[in-house]
Amino acid sequence: MPRLLGVDIPDNKRVEFALRYIYGIGPTRAKMICEAVGIPEQMRAKELTDEYINKIMSFVAEKQFKLEGDLRREVTGNLKRLVAVKSYRGLRHMKGLPVRGQRTRTNARTRKGVRKTVGVVSKKD
């Protein structure tokens, strides 16, 4: 398994898709990196040589992409700031409710968590 930026990327996937396992690299950035470094489209991650790995690392450093730990720290810092200033979005994050305007009467199970429904108890005769 090749190791890039402290992340083991899968062997048998194409490089363009394997790079997406790094936090902060999505489809667009992965494609841009592969084109800039000159990696053939069909090359698998296990076929990466040290030369290609060094080219990828230098390209990422040159472009100063925020990846992995730095990006995670920034995102959590942003969420903590929203919660600290008690903005609407911060309160929604704090309560564990959908943040981006979705409805909560139905279809909010992922964010709210599955709760056992409370039914009406019927009387026994």
N, C-alpha and C positions, 0 to 999 in steps of 0.2 A: 504494500500500500504506500503510494507516495504521500509525503507529508508536506503540506504547504501552510505556512502561517500558523503552525501549531495544530493543524487539523488533518486527520487522515482522510484522504479522499478515496472513494471506491475504485478498485482496479479495473473492473470490466466495463465501466461506462465510458462513453466518449468524453474527451477532456472538457468540452463545452458544458456538458451536463454535470460532470464531476466537480467542476469549480463552484457550482451552486451550493455545494455542501459547506462552503465557507460563509459564515454570517456576514452579510453585507454585499455579497455578490449574487446578483440575480441573473435572469436571462440576458438582458441587454449588456451588462458589464462583462459577463462571461464571453459573449460573442465578440465584444470589443477587444478583450484581452487576447483571445485566440487569434483574431485578425492582426492585431498589432505585433504579436510575437511571431506570427507566421506558422502556427500549428496547423497541420493538415486537418481537414474536416473530419475524416474517419479515424483519426488517431485515438487510441484508447489510453487511459491514464497510466496503465502499467507499462506502456511503451515510452513514457516520458523519460528523456535523458536528463542528466544533471544540467546540461546546457539549457534545455527548455525550462527547467525549474528555475534556474538562475535568471533567465530572461523574464519569466512571469513575475518573480519577486522584485526585480529591478523596475519593471513597468508599473507595478502596484505602488512601489515606493516613490517613483517619479511622479505619478499622478496624485499621490498623497490621498488615496482612498482611506476612509475610516472603515476598519474591518474588525471583526471579532470583539476583543475586550474593550477597545476604545469606543466602538459603536454601541455596544451593550450598555456601557457606563453612561454614555450620552443620553440614550433613550430612557434609562431608569432615572437619570437626573431630571430629564424633562417631565416625567410623570410625577416625581416627587415635588417638583416646583409647582405643577398644577394643583396637586393636593395641598401643598403648603399655603398657597394664596387662596384656597377654597373657591376656585373657579367652578363653573358648572361641570366642565369636563373632569376636573379633579374630584368633585363630589361623586360623579358617576363611577369613576375608577375606584374610589374608596368603598362605595357600596356594592361594587361588583355587578353593575348594571351596564347595558349597552351604552356606548359613549357617543355614537355618531347618529343619533336621531331615530334609531329603529324603534318599532313598537314593542311594548313589554306585556301587553295583555295576553298575547299569544306569541309563540315563536321566539322566545328569548331563552330557551332552555340551556343553550350552550353557555351563555354568559351568567345567567342566574343560577344554574345548577338544577338538576332534576329534583323537584320536591314531590313528596307523596301528596296526592290530591286528597283533599278533605271533603268527604261526601256528607250528605244529610243522613242521620241515623233514624231509621224507621222504628216505630214502636212495635213491640211484640204483644200479641194478645194473650 
